Amino acid sequence: MQKTSYTHIIGTFLFKDNKIISQKLFNNLEDMKKHRDVDTFGKVGKLTSAEIIFPKITEQHDKFYQLNVEQTEHDLKNSVNKDNLITQVISNIDEINKTINLLCKRLREWYSLYFPELNESVKDNEAYARLVVEKSKEQLSKELNVKSIGSDIPKKDVEQMQLLAKEIINIARLRENEKNYLDAIMVDYCPNLKEVATSTIAGELIAHTGSLEKLAEMPSSTIQLLGAEKALFRHMINKRSNCPKHGIIINHPLLANARQKDAGKIARHLAGAIAMACKVDYFHKGTKLDNSIGKKLMIKINKQIKG
């Protein structure tokens, strides 16, 4: 019978008639990585784990266990990549936004006991918090040209409101730091996708799909509707509901400023450009990347929209 070899974590074994006739054992994990692809026994047929039932070698059991533990530890340490970091940053930004909205809702209700007119005059939450901290009731009344009907609350109580407003401002500052950190990752990891989709939307797409690799394998029609799966399934089940035109990409500046009747057309062009950009970034990974292709895609999209 022809001789065959089989390599696994503890070494390379030479078989004949399903019996081991020679073996070359690895000393450690590094030794395994160095020699696992070497033809230890010359040019003989190679078996895969699916082709044989590897015989039990009692004396090698401890070594087999030890090397498997080392391999598992190595894989875990090296499993963290840019996709994981992007997912965590996007999740953090989303939770920070929720926290700011929740705290601002409380601040508005609380401060309205003291100066209710500010609530209707200022819609932006961060701007509202800054005014609470920086301006007195008299200054705000003068600037807004109103006579407040709020209660004359003691200063120590107003200071508690201002303390909450300061924390909101600090959390908003943390959000900006997270966005800057995300920008830095994107410039290095997927500059063309960042150029086309913006850092935040690109991060949301990667977080939603799980990785840049999975995103790069998707057609543009799928990318267009990422994040709108529930609406799509609702349309498929109940034809009376409208089919969604976009998902995550709805927050893109091109769509945010578009007329409703043009949204579908812009979303298709944008999704197509995103699909091309992420393919360039992923399949050229390991080479020096720049955002030149992303810029060309944006010029093309703007021409298609105007046309």
Backbone hydrogen bonds, N-H to C=O, Kabsch-Sander energy under -0.5 kcal/mol:
donor,donor_aa,acceptor,acceptor_aa,energy
4,T,15,F,-1.9
5,S,45,G,-3.2
6,Y,13,F,-2.2
8,H,11,G,-2.4
11,G,8,H,-1.0
12,T,24,K,-2.8
13,F,6,Y,-2.8
14,L,22,S,-3.1
15,F,4,T,-4.1
16,K,19,K,-2.0
19,K,16,K,-1.1
21,I,14,L,-2.9
22,S,14,L,-1.1
24,K,12,T,-2.8
26,F,10,I,-2.5
32,M,28,N,-1.8
33,K,29,L,-2.2
34,K,30,E,-1.8
35,H,31,D,-1.8
36,R,32,M,-1.8
38,V,35,H,-1.4
40,T,38,V,-1.8
42,G,39,D,-1.3
44,V,42,G,-1.5
45,G,3,K,-1.1
47,L,5,S,-3.0
51,E,48,T,-1.8
52,I,48,T,-0.8
54,F,52,I,-0.8
58,T,56,K,-0.6
60,Q,57,I,-1.5
61,H,58,T,-1.5
64,F,60,Q,-2.7
65,Y,61,H,-2.5
66,Q,62,D,-2.6
67,L,63,K,-2.6
68,N,64,F,-1.8
69,V,65,Y,-2.1
70,E,66,Q,-2.2
71,Q,67,L,-2.6
72,T,68,N,-2.4
73,E,69,V,-2.5
74,H,70,E,-2.4
75,D,71,Q,-2.5
76,L,72,T,-2.3
77,K,73,E,-2.3
78,N,74,H,-1.7
79,S,76,L,-1.1
85,L,81,N,-1.7
86,I,82,K,-2.8
87,T,83,D,-2.2
88,Q,84,N,-2.1
89,V,85,L,-2.4
90,I,86,I,-2.7
91,S,87,T,-2.2
92,N,88,Q,-2.3
93,I,89,V,-2.7
94,D,90,I,-2.3
95,E,91,S,-2.2
96,I,92,N,-2.5
97,N,93,I,-2.4
98,K,94,D,-1.9
99,T,95,E,-2.3
100,I,96,I,-2.8
101,N,97,N,-2.4
102,L,98,K,-2.3
103,L,99,T,-2.7
104,C,100,I,-2.6
105,K,101,N,-1.8
106,R,102,L,-1.7
107,L,103,L,-2.6
108,R,104,C,-2.9
109,E,105,K,-1.9
110,W,106,R,-2.4
111,Y,107,L,-3.4
112,S,108,R,-1.6
113,L,110,W,-1.3
114,Y,111,Y,-1.1
115,F,111,Y,-3.3
118,L,115,F,-1.2
119,N,116,P,-1.0
120,E,116,P,-0.6
121,S,117,E,-1.2
122,V,118,L,-2.0
123,K,121,S,-0.5
128,Y,124,D,-2.2
129,A,125,N,-2.3
130,R,126,E,-2.1
131,L,127,A,-2.1
132,V,128,Y,-2.0
133,V,129,A,-1.7
134,E,130,R,-2.9
135,K,131,L,-2.3
140,L,136,S,-2.4
141,S,137,K,-2.2
142,K,138,E,-1.9
143,E,139,Q,-2.6
144,L,140,L,-2.5
145,N,141,S,-0.8
146,V,141,S,-2.0
148,S,146,V,-0.7
151,S,113,L,-2.3
153,I,151,S,-1.6
157,D,154,P,-0.9
158,V,154,P,-1.7
159,E,155,K,-2.4
160,Q,156,K,-0.8
161,M,157,D,-1.3
162,Q,158,V,-2.3
163,L,159,E,-1.9
164,L,160,Q,-1.7
165,A,161,M,-2.1
166,K,162,Q,-2.3
167,E,163,L,-1.7
168,I,164,L,-1.9
169,I,165,A,-2.0
170,N,166,K,-2.2
171,I,167,E,-2.3
172,A,168,I,-2.2
173,R,169,I,-1.9
174,L,170,N,-1.9
175,R,171,I,-2.0
176,E,172,A,-1.7
177,N,173,R,-2.0
178,E,174,L,-2.3
179,K,175,R,-2.2
180,N,176,E,-2.2
181,Y,177,N,-2.2
182,L,178,E,-2.3
183,D,179,K,-2.4
184,A,180,N,-2.0
185,I,181,Y,-1.8
186,M,182,L,-2.5
187,V,183,D,-2.3
188,D,184,A,-1.1
189,Y,185,I,-2.5
190,C,186,M,-1.9
194,K,190,C,-2.2
195,E,191,P,-2.0
196,V,192,N,-1.9
197,A,193,L,-3.1
198,T,194,K,-2.1
202,A,198,T,-2.5
203,G,199,S,-2.5
204,E,200,T,-2.3
205,L,201,I,-2.4
206,I,202,A,-2.2
207,A,203,G,-2.7
208,H,204,E,-2.3
209,T,205,L,-2.0
210,G,206,I,-2.5
215,L,211,S,-1.8
216,A,212,L,-2.6
217,E,213,E,-1.2
218,M,215,L,-1.2
222,T,219,P,-0.7
223,I,219,P,-1.9
224,Q,220,S,-2.4
225,L,221,S,-0.7
225,L,222,T,-0.7
226,L,222,T,-0.5
226,L,223,I,-1.0
228,A,225,L,-2.5
232,L,228,A,-2.1
233,F,229,E,-2.7
234,R,230,K,-2.3
235,H,231,A,-1.9
236,M,232,L,-2.2
237,I,233,F,-2.2
238,N,234,R,-2.9
239,K,237,I,-0.6
241,S,238,N,-1.9
247,G,224,Q,-1.4
248,I,226,L,-3.2
250,I,247,G,-1.6
251,N,248,I,-1.5
252,H,249,I,-2.0
255,L,252,H,-0.9
256,A,252,H,-2.8
257,N,253,P,-1.6
258,A,255,L,-1.1
262,D,259,R,-1.2
263,A,259,R,-0.7
263,A,260,Q,-0.9
266,I,262,D,-2.4
267,A,263,A,-2.6
268,R,264,G,-1.9
269,H,265,K,-2.0
270,L,266,I,-2.8
271,A,267,A,-2.6
272,G,268,R,-2.1
273,A,269,H,-2.0
274,I,270,L,-2.4
275,A,271,A,-2.4
276,M,272,G,-1.8
277,A,273,A,-2.6
278,C,274,I,-2.6
279,K,275,A,-1.4
280,V,276,M,-2.1
281,D,277,A,-2.3
282,Y,278,C,-2.4
283,F,279,K,-2.6
284,H,280,V,-1.0
285,K,282,Y,-1.6
287,T,284,H,-1.9
289,L,287,T,-0.6
295,K,291,N,-2.2
296,K,292,S,-2.0
297,L,293,I,-2.3
298,M,294,G,-2.0
299,I,295,K,-2.1
300,K,296,K,-2.1
301,I,297,L,-2.4
302,N,298,M,-2.3
303,K,299,I,-1.7
304,Q,300,K,-2.3
305,I,301,I,-2.5
306,K,302,N,-2.0
307,G,303,K,-2.2
